[in-house]
Structures are given as structure tokens and as C-alpha cells.
């Protein structure tokens, strides 16, 4: 008889599906409302922070520009003072240079060495004008 009977697969116990409790509609809506409220709060806080930062920048930018102008003026004055200091240093080193003592003495006292001849340059145009004025 076994040969004539169709073979059946061994019987396995039937597994019952456990029903997964699905969130109810009002719970899902409640979570969406909470997410919307949280997102709105974040946006509000970010807008407040943005407003505060823009306000701070509008107050700080004029001060920054004023400081930049002052810094530019100070740099210009420093350049002028550097030039003046360099001129004074060169003059100082020249005044205390023993090899130039005679030339400095001559410049300051208008005295000349007796062996030197003084040369006076005369503009020929002014000489001719003086002669024509004195001859009338």
C-alpha cells in the first residue's frame, strides 16, 4: 500500500502570525504635531539668533571702519616719521664725522679757507635789467 499512496510532506505545525500592534491614527498624528512643534521652535530660535547677529554686525561695522581709518592715518604718520628719523640720523652721523668737520664749519659760519676763492654766480638777465633801470 505504501507504494500506491502519494507521498506527503511531513506535517509541520502551523505558525500563527502574531499581530504587530500598529500605532493608532491619533498617536501618529500626535507624533507629527510634536515634530512640527519642535521644528518650529528650532526655526524660531535660529531666526532670533540671526536677528541678534545682524544687529551686532550693524553696530560693529561702523566702529571697525573707524578703526581702519585711524590705522591708515597712523601708518601714514609712521612712514613720515621714519623718513624724518632717517634724515636726522644721517645728519647726526654727518655732524659727528671728523672728516666733514671743516665743510660743516664752512656751511654754518660762512667762513672760507684763505686759499679758497669765493665764487658768486650772477644771472645775466637780472644784471641787464639792473643796468637798464639805473641809466635813465
MOTATA-V270631 format. One record per pair of residues at least 12 apart in sequence whose ideal C-beta (glycine too) atoms are under 6 Angstrom apart, sorted by the first residue. I is the first residue (numbers start at 1). J is the second residue. If there is no record, write none. Layout:
i,j
I,J
I,J
This chain:
none
